Amino acid sequence: MVLNYIWIAFFLVAFAVAAVKLLFLGDTEVFTAIINASFSSAKSGFEISIGLTGILSLWLGIMKIGERGGVIQSFARFASPVFGKLFPDIPEGHPATGSIFMNFSANLLGLDNAATPVGLKAMQQLQELNKEKDTASNPMIMFLCINASGLTLIPITIMMYRAQLGAANPSDVFLPIMLTTFTSTLVATMAVCLRQRINVFQKNLLLFFGGMLLLIGGLIALFRSLDQEQASLYSTVFANTLLFSIICGFIVSGMRKKINVYEAFIEGAKEGFHTAVTIIPYLVAILVGIAVFRASGAMDFLIDAVRLGIGYWGLNTDFVEALPTILMKPLSGSGARGMMLDAMNTYGADSFVGRLSSIVQGSCDTTFYVVALYYGSIGIKNTRYTVPCALLADLAGAVTAIAMAYLFF
């Protein structure tokens, strides 16, 4: 329901802004730009879905082998002390727990290509437990909000972009990103816990979050001791080695269970193909709405209004130039990436705006894309309070990013 109102708002606000630009500013190209953007984004949504087909087929095939080989169930047992508290409605030992664990692990390591297929598999397994098939269940909301908060321990792509654009020390945003992404994920988790009346002071949860803090602290110490080239090399080697080890481990587990590994892979790959086709209309819908909003100039008006408001109160407005990245991040991952690169090209990779844009890009995920993709894959129409909680995490991430940028730079 929330997505419905937001989607309608994209079009109505875009039309109002475009009409004002045409009637009062004489911009005769604005509606042409909107139509072109809608066609382009519709094509992009289709291409993204088709592009996911191969990746989904590969990873859901591997997941099917792991499921039949008992690996997913082992992950579920390993994660149950913590996930049993955050996801109390999932039965103990259910395969969904193992899939969620793998999705979070892939996101932490920045392995997007592996995280998405595993996350979609988790949603399918959660849908099997869901009594109302068109309405998001409590575990789905918790999973999606944590996912959308974008917790990533190794933001290697951001450091690579900064290196390419001439940053003196590309990894200087590493610590601010860590603090920001942990904050957004913590806010997402707490918000959903409050709505679902989950006690956040349980021993297992406190140990988990404490352990996360220690892990982040250890990674910060490690990366601060390495130069950018070493950090990039070690991160890439570790991620790729882990990824291939998982594939081989799943295959070996299937062999030990004496299952037909090839047939299991084919069965899972077929599910991946079906999932990719299913999400096409959902992605097209959300991407067209976002593109129309951008092309109309509504985003520019919003940024200008914020700048005037901040300036009126006599506050520092240095961060305003990074607002395009901040506002675009929940709407479009590629759009936010473009805004970040534009900010670094315009103001410099080592400028305040360039660094702030990098922190934002590295510490949050694309909420509307994630919601459309994951819920669309299983036909969920009523998302309940998923979007408000995810956007609250985005807001917390944006505020923290601004604070970290002022604190460090």
C-alpha positions as CSV (number, residue, x, y, z in Angstrom):
1,M,0.0,0.0,0.0
2,V,2.8,2.4,0.8
3,L,4.5,1.7,-2.5
4,N,1.3,2.4,-4.2
5,Y,1.0,5.9,-2.7
6,I,4.7,6.6,-3.4
7,W,4.5,5.5,-7.0
8,I,1.4,7.7,-7.6
9,A,3.2,10.6,-5.9
10,F,6.2,10.3,-8.3
11,F,3.9,10.9,-11.3
12,L,1.6,13.6,-9.8
13,V,4.6,15.6,-8.5
14,A,6.4,15.2,-11.7
15,F,3.4,16.4,-13.7
16,A,2.9,19.4,-11.4
17,V,6.6,20.4,-11.7
18,A,6.7,19.9,-15.4
19,A,3.5,21.9,-15.9
20,V,4.9,24.8,-13.9
21,K,8.2,24.7,-16.0
22,L,6.2,24.7,-19.2
23,L,3.7,27.4,-18.3
24,F,5.9,29.8,-16.4
25,L,9.5,29.1,-17.5
26,G,8.7,28.2,-21.1
27,D,10.5,24.9,-21.0
28,T,9.0,23.1,-24.0
29,E,11.2,20.1,-23.7
30,V,10.3,19.0,-20.2
31,F,7.5,16.6,-21.2
32,T,9.6,15.2,-24.0
33,A,12.4,14.6,-21.4
34,I,9.9,12.8,-19.1
35,I,8.6,10.5,-21.9
36,N,12.1,9.7,-23.1
37,A,13.1,8.9,-19.5
38,S,10.1,6.7,-19.0
39,F,10.9,4.7,-22.1
40,S,14.5,4.5,-21.3
41,S,13.9,3.3,-17.7
42,A,11.4,0.7,-18.8
43,K,14.0,-0.7,-21.1
44,S,16.5,-0.6,-18.3
45,G,14.2,-2.5,-16.0
46,F,13.7,-5.2,-18.5
47,E,17.5,-5.4,-19.2
48,I,18.3,-5.6,-15.5
49,S,15.9,-8.5,-15.1
50,I,17.2,-10.3,-18.1
51,G,20.7,-9.6,-16.9
52,L,19.9,-11.3,-13.6
53,T,18.7,-14.4,-15.3
54,G,22.1,-16.0,-15.6
55,I,23.2,-15.0,-12.1
56,L,20.0,-16.2,-10.6
57,S,20.1,-19.5,-12.5
58,L,23.7,-20.1,-11.4
59,W,23.2,-19.3,-7.7
60,L,19.8,-20.8,-7.2
61,G,21.2,-23.9,-8.8
62,I,24.1,-24.0,-6.4
63,M,21.6,-23.3,-3.5
64,K,19.5,-26.3,-4.5
65,I,22.6,-28.5,-4.3
66,G,23.4,-27.0,-0.9
67,E,19.8,-27.5,0.3
68,R,19.8,-31.2,-0.7
69,G,23.3,-31.7,0.6
70,G,22.4,-30.4,4.0
71,V,24.6,-27.3,4.0
72,I,21.8,-24.8,4.2
73,Q,20.4,-26.6,7.2
74,S,23.8,-26.5,8.8
75,F,23.9,-22.7,8.3
76,A,20.5,-22.5,9.8
77,R,21.6,-24.3,13.0
78,F,24.7,-22.1,13.2
79,A,22.7,-18.9,12.9
80,S,19.7,-20.0,15.1
81,P,20.9,-18.5,18.4
82,V,20.7,-15.0,17.0
83,F,18.2,-15.4,14.1
84,G,15.9,-17.2,16.4
85,K,15.5,-14.0,18.4
86,L,15.2,-11.7,15.4
87,F,13.0,-14.0,13.4
88,P,10.9,-15.8,16.0
89,D,8.3,-16.8,13.5
90,I,10.7,-19.0,11.5
91,P,10.7,-22.6,12.8
92,E,14.0,-23.8,14.3
93,G,16.3,-25.3,11.6
94,H,14.2,-24.1,8.7
95,P,16.2,-23.6,5.5
96,A,15.2,-20.0,5.3
97,T,17.5,-19.2,8.2
98,G,20.5,-20.6,6.3
99,S,19.6,-18.6,3.2
100,I,19.2,-15.4,5.2
101,F,22.6,-16.0,6.9
102,M,24.2,-16.5,3.5
103,N,22.6,-13.4,2.1
104,F,23.8,-11.2,5.1
105,S,27.3,-12.7,4.8
106,A,27.5,-11.9,1.1
107,N,26.3,-8.4,1.7
108,L,28.9,-7.9,4.5
109,L,31.6,-8.9,2.0
110,G,30.3,-6.7,-0.8
111,L,29.4,-9.8,-2.9
112,D,26.3,-8.3,-4.6
113,N,26.1,-10.9,-7.4
114,A,25.9,-13.7,-4.8
115,A,23.7,-11.8,-2.2
116,T,20.8,-11.1,-4.5
117,P,20.0,-14.6,-5.7
118,V,20.4,-16.0,-2.2
119,G,18.2,-13.3,-0.9
120,L,15.5,-14.1,-3.4
121,K,15.7,-17.7,-2.4
122,A,15.2,-16.7,1.2
123,M,12.1,-14.8,0.2
124,Q,10.7,-17.8,-1.5
125,Q,11.3,-20.0,1.5
126,L,9.7,-17.3,3.8
127,Q,6.7,-17.2,1.5
128,E,6.2,-20.9,2.1
129,L,5.7,-20.1,5.8
130,N,3.5,-17.1,5.0
131,K,-0.2,-17.6,5.7
132,E,-1.3,-14.5,3.8
133,K,0.5,-14.9,0.4
134,D,-0.1,-11.3,-0.8
135,T,1.0,-9.7,2.5
136,A,4.5,-9.3,3.9
137,S,5.1,-11.5,7.0
138,N,7.1,-10.3,10.1
139,P,10.2,-12.3,9.1
140,M,10.1,-10.8,5.6
141,I,9.9,-7.3,6.9
142,M,12.9,-7.9,9.3
143,F,14.9,-9.5,6.5
144,L,14.2,-6.8,4.0
145,C,14.8,-3.8,6.3
146,I,18.2,-5.2,7.4
147,N,19.0,-5.9,3.7
148,A,17.9,-2.4,2.6
149,S,20.0,-0.8,5.3
150,G,23.1,-1.8,3.4
151,L,25.5,-3.2,6.0
152,T,28.8,-3.7,4.2
153,L,32.1,-4.3,5.9
154,I,34.4,-3.9,2.9
155,P,33.3,-1.0,0.6
156,I,36.0,-1.8,-2.0
157,T,34.1,-0.4,-5.0
158,I,33.9,3.0,-3.4
159,M,37.6,3.0,-2.7
160,M,38.3,2.0,-6.3
161,Y,36.2,4.8,-7.7
162,R,38.0,7.3,-5.5
163,A,41.4,5.9,-6.7
164,Q,40.3,6.3,-10.3
165,L,39.3,9.9,-9.8
166,G,42.6,10.9,-8.2
167,A,42.0,10.7,-4.4
168,A,45.2,11.1,-2.5
169,N,44.1,8.5,0.0
170,P,41.1,6.5,-1.4
171,S,40.6,4.5,1.7
172,D,40.2,7.6,4.0
173,V,36.4,7.1,3.9
174,F,36.6,3.5,5.1
175,L,36.1,4.3,8.8
176,P,33.2,6.8,8.3
177,I,31.5,4.3,6.0
178,M,31.8,1.6,8.7
179,L,30.3,3.8,11.4
180,T,27.5,5.0,9.1
181,T,26.4,1.6,7.7
182,F,26.4,0.1,11.2
183,T,24.2,2.9,12.4
184,S,21.7,2.5,9.6
185,T,21.5,-1.2,10.1
186,L,21.1,-0.8,13.9
187,V,18.3,1.7,13.4
188,A,16.6,-0.7,10.9
189,T,16.8,-3.6,13.3
190,M,15.6,-1.6,16.3
191,A,12.7,-0.1,14.3
192,V,11.4,-3.4,13.2
193,C,12.0,-4.9,16.7
194,L,9.8,-2.2,18.2
195,R,7.0,-2.8,15.7
196,Q,7.2,-6.5,16.2
197,R,7.7,-6.2,20.0
198,I,11.0,-8.1,20.0
199,N,13.1,-7.7,23.2
200,V,16.4,-6.2,22.0
201,F,18.1,-6.7,25.4
202,Q,18.2,-10.5,25.1
203,K,21.6,-12.0,25.8
204,N,22.2,-13.5,22.3
205,L,21.3,-10.2,20.6
206,L,23.6,-8.1,22.8
207,L,26.5,-10.6,22.2
208,F,25.8,-10.4,18.5
209,F,25.8,-6.7,18.2
210,G,28.8,-6.5,20.5
211,G,30.7,-9.0,18.3
212,M,29.8,-6.9,15.2
213,L,31.4,-3.9,16.9
214,L,34.5,-5.8,17.6
215,L,34.6,-7.2,14.0
216,I,34.2,-3.7,12.5
217,G,36.9,-2.4,14.9
218,G,39.3,-5.2,13.8
219,L,38.7,-4.5,10.1
220,I,39.2,-0.8,10.6
221,A,42.5,-1.5,12.3
222,L,43.5,-3.8,9.5
223,F,42.6,-1.5,6.6
224,R,44.2,1.5,8.3
225,S,47.5,-0.4,8.3
226,L,47.3,-1.1,4.5
227,D,47.6,1.1,1.5
228,Q,44.8,1.3,-1.0
229,E,46.4,-1.1,-3.5
230,Q,47.0,-3.7,-0.8
231,A,43.5,-3.3,0.6
232,S,42.0,-3.7,-2.8
233,L,44.1,-6.8,-3.6
234,Y,43.4,-8.6,-0.3
235,S,39.7,-7.9,-0.4
236,T,39.3,-9.1,-4.0
237,V,41.3,-12.3,-3.4
238,F,39.5,-13.1,-0.2
239,A,36.0,-12.5,-1.7
240,N,36.6,-14.5,-4.8
241,T,38.3,-17.4,-2.9
242,L,35.4,-17.5,-0.5
243,L,32.9,-17.4,-3.3
244,F,34.4,-20.3,-5.2
245,S,35.0,-22.3,-2.0
246,I,31.3,-22.0,-1.3
247,I,30.4,-23.4,-4.7
248,C,32.9,-26.3,-4.4
249,G,31.7,-27.0,-0.8
250,F,28.1,-27.2,-1.9
251,I,29.0,-29.7,-4.6
252,V,31.1,-31.8,-2.3
253,S,28.2,-31.8,0.2
254,G,25.9,-33.1,-2.5
255,M,28.4,-35.8,-3.4
256,R,28.6,-36.9,0.2
257,K,24.8,-37.2,0.3
258,K,24.9,-39.2,-2.9
259,I,22.5,-36.9,-4.7
260,N,22.4,-36.2,-8.4
261,V,24.3,-32.9,-8.2
262,Y,23.8,-32.0,-11.9
263,E,20.0,-32.6,-11.8
264,A,19.7,-30.6,-8.5
265,F,21.6,-27.7,-10.2
266,I,19.2,-27.8,-13.2
267,E,16.2,-27.8,-11.0
268,G,17.4,-24.8,-9.1
269,A,18.5,-23.0,-12.3
270,K,14.9,-23.4,-13.6
271,E,13.6,-21.6,-10.5
272,G,16.2,-18.8,-11.1
273,F,14.9,-18.3,-14.6
274,H,11.3,-18.2,-13.5
275,T,12.2,-15.7,-10.7
276,A,13.9,-13.4,-13.2
277,V,10.9,-13.3,-15.4
278,T,8.5,-12.7,-12.5
279,I,10.3,-9.5,-11.3
280,I,10.2,-7.7,-14.7
281,P,6.9,-5.8,-14.2
282,Y,7.8,-4.8,-10.6
283,L,11.2,-3.4,-11.6
284,V,9.8,-1.6,-14.7
285,A,7.1,0.0,-12.5
286,I,9.5,1.4,-9.9
287,L,12.2,2.5,-12.3
288,V,9.8,4.3,-14.5
289,G,8.4,6.2,-11.5
290,I,11.8,7.2,-10.3
291,A,12.9,8.3,-13.8
292,V,9.8,10.5,-14.3
293,F,10.4,12.2,-11.0
294,R,14.0,12.9,-11.9
295,A,13.4,14.0,-15.5
296,S,10.7,16.5,-14.5
297,G,13.1,18.5,-12.4
298,A,11.3,17.7,-9.1
299,M,14.5,16.4,-7.6
300,D,16.3,19.7,-8.4
301,F,13.5,21.7,-6.8
302,L,13.7,19.6,-3.7
303,I,17.4,20.2,-3.4
304,D,17.1,23.9,-3.9
305,A,14.4,24.1,-1.3
306,V,16.6,22.4,1.3
307,R,19.5,24.7,0.5
308,L,17.3,27.8,1.0
309,G,15.9,26.4,4.3
310,I,19.3,25.5,5.7
311,G,20.7,28.9,4.6
312,Y,17.8,30.7,6.2
313,W,18.7,29.4,9.6
314,G,22.3,30.3,9.1
315,L,23.6,26.8,9.2
316,N,26.5,25.4,7.2
317,T,25.3,24.4,3.7
318,D,28.5,22.6,2.5
319,F,26.6,19.2,2.6
320,V,23.8,20.4,0.4
321,E,25.8,19.8,-2.8
322,A,25.9,16.1,-1.8
323,L,22.1,16.0,-1.5
324,P,21.6,14.6,-5.0
325,T,23.4,11.4,-4.0
326,I,21.6,11.3,-0.6
327,L,18.2,11.7,-2.1
328,M,18.8,9.4,-5.0
329,K,20.3,6.5,-3.0
330,P,16.9,5.1,-1.8
331,L,15.5,5.4,-5.3
332,S,18.2,4.2,-7.7
333,G,21.5,2.6,-7.2
334,S,22.9,3.5,-10.6
335,G,21.5,7.0,-10.3
336,A,23.1,7.5,-6.9
337,R,26.4,6.1,-8.3
338,G,26.2,8.6,-11.1
339,M,25.5,11.5,-8.7
340,M,28.5,10.4,-6.6
341,L,30.8,10.3,-9.6
342,D,29.5,13.7,-10.8
343,A,30.1,15.2,-7.3
344,M,33.7,13.9,-7.3
345,N,34.3,15.1,-10.9
346,T,32.8,18.5,-10.2
347,Y,34.3,19.3,-6.7
348,G,37.2,16.8,-6.6
349,A,37.5,13.3,-5.0
350,D,39.1,14.8,-1.9
351,S,36.6,17.6,-1.5
352,F,34.1,17.6,1.4
353,V,31.3,17.0,-1.1
354,G,33.2,14.2,-2.9
355,R,33.9,12.4,0.4
356,L,30.4,12.8,1.7
357,S,28.9,11.4,-1.5
358,S,31.3,8.5,-1.2
359,I,30.2,7.8,2.4
360,V,26.5,7.9,1.5
361,Q,27.0,5.6,-1.6
362,G,29.0,3.1,0.5
363,S,26.8,2.9,3.5
364,C,23.2,2.5,2.4
365,D,21.3,0.4,-0.1
366,T,18.6,1.2,-2.7
367,T,15.4,0.8,-0.7
368,F,12.8,1.0,-3.4
369,Y,14.7,-1.3,-5.8
370,V,15.2,-3.9,-3.0
371,V,11.6,-3.8,-2.0
372,A,10.4,-4.0,-5.6
373,L,12.8,-6.8,-6.5
374,Y,12.3,-9.0,-3.4
375,Y,8.6,-8.6,-2.9
376,G,8.0,-8.7,-6.6
377,S,9.7,-12.1,-6.9
378,I,7.0,-13.7,-4.7
379,G,4.0,-11.5,-5.6
380,I,3.7,-9.5,-2.3
381,K,1.4,-6.5,-2.7
382,N,0.9,-5.4,0.9
383,T,4.3,-4.4,2.2
384,R,2.9,-3.2,5.6
385,Y,5.5,-1.1,7.4
386,T,8.6,-2.2,5.4
387,V,9.1,1.0,3.5
388,P,8.7,3.4,6.5
389,C,11.2,1.4,8.6
390,A,13.7,1.1,5.7
391,L,13.4,4.8,4.9
392,L,14.0,5.6,8.6
393,A,17.2,3.6,8.3
394,D,18.1,5.6,5.2
395,L,17.5,8.8,7.1
396,A,19.6,7.7,10.0
397,G,22.4,6.7,7.5
398,A,22.2,10.1,5.7
399,V,22.3,12.1,9.0
400,T,25.2,9.9,10.3
401,A,27.0,10.3,7.0
402,I,26.8,14.1,7.2
403,A,27.9,14.0,10.8
404,M,30.9,11.7,10.0
405,A,31.9,13.9,7.1
406,Y,32.0,17.0,9.3
407,L,33.8,15.0,12.0
408,F,36.5,13.5,9.9
409,F,36.9,16.0,7.0
